[in-house]
Amino acid sequence: MANVVVVGAQWGDEGKGKIVDWLSERADVIARFQGGHNAGHTLVIDGEVFKLSLLPSGIVRKGKRSVIGNGVVLDPWALIDEIARLTAQGVEISPDNLMIAENTPLILPVHGELDRARENQNAVAKIGTTGRGIGPAYEDKVGRRTVRVADLADKATLELRVDRLLVHHDALRRGLGLPEVDRAALLAQLEEVAPKILPFAAPVWKVLNEDRRAGKRILFEGAQGALLDVDFGTYPFVTSSNTMAGMAATGTGLGPGAVDFVLGIVKAYTTRVGEGPFPTELDDDNGQRLGERGREFGTVTGRKRRCGWFDAVLVRQTCATSGVSGIALTKLDVLDGFDELKICTGYELDGRMLDYLPTAADQQARVTPVYETLEGWPDSTAGARSWAELPAAAVKYVRRVEELIQCPVALLSTSPERDDTILVTDPFAD
């Protein structure tokens, strides 16, 4: 059976939550493979809004297994709060439908404190982090001093891990003018949270490989967009993990051969939260209009998103680096009513034309977008569920996007509602 990876192909906030939820009806297992509770997915189901950060979007569907893979960094307290919030909304969550990889690194209070202290004292250039400790937790994972889920089950091991961690963090905190960590208090917090997390712990790599051999369909869910990838994003204004489709394998314990279809989620225009380059950003009435119509505020932080025209150069680039098989184009309805629309088809840099975003930060900041103008449409596309319901100019816009990014549209989303989706190619088709 086909397995599908879903990745954001811009700077995040492309509407992955709805698409993963929509696809999860066809899947047996939904697995998160990177990121942390800095991610934000909003689902609208029968008029009810569900806001997710750590939990896979498939958790709202009965009869599905949701998995948090080892590529995620997990704040156990944030997870408990999220489970309580969704349970209050009627979502059933138990070890029967939620599994956490035993080798998943934990985000501890010291990580958030370090994250915020660094950002507040960074006079050179703020990264624009969410301050939730994601970066420091990934640093500790690579530095081989992290506390992992499995460590919660043994007091001696837990103390050893904490001691190794604090040798590093106390030195950093002294340099930042912060008090050293209260070791006893941290251990007490971990021992208190352990029985709430350990029931969900499992050898995810083993279970997923067994699921694959049994012919079950697996849906791999990424968090932030490809342009925030620590290697291929607009560095250093990126997240601290790999957000590309290839991370689905290492972030869950399945080999790359397990992936049959990569679905890139692409917004019909472009947005970004936080600092960093944004070639097509609009500081005019059009940018304001996109933000208001698209309700462009971060699910997690509430921060206002920067808005701009669709950048075909960037999406073509991310489709290549993630090996995207087809895209899900979202929020087409936000473009309703514009007299004309623009698409970035290339960049000009120092008199040269470029068909990609350069790696050097100074060049990224200096590129000028080259636009192609398309006719807008006065009619509404909101809620359309077939091509026949779309205005001709809207269809032309979608087709032009396909041409410029060199990748076909597999799904088209016309509202936040689950069923307002036009299926062109079923990613799960064998």
Secondary structure, DSSP 8 states (H G I E B T S, - for coil): ---EEEEESSSS-SSHHHHHHHHHTT-SEEEE-SB-TT--EEEEETTEEEEESSS-GGGGSTT-EEEE-TTB-B-HHHHHHHHHHHHHTT---STTTEEEETT-BB--HHHHHHHHHHHHH--S------SSSHHHHHHHHHTT---BGGGGG-HHHHHHHHHHHHHHHHHHHHHTT-----HHHHHHHHHHHHHHHGGGEE-HHHHHHHHHHTT--EEEEEEEEGGG-TTTSSTTSS-SS--STTHHHHTTT--GGG--EEEEEEESSEEE-SSS--TTB--SHHHHHHHHHTT-B-TTT--B-EEE-EEHHHHHHHHHHTT-SEEEEE-GGGGTT-SEEEEEEEEEETTEEESS--SSHHHHHH-EEEEEEEE--SS--TT--SGGGS-HHHHHHHHHHHHHHTS-EEEEE-SSBTT-EEESS-TT--
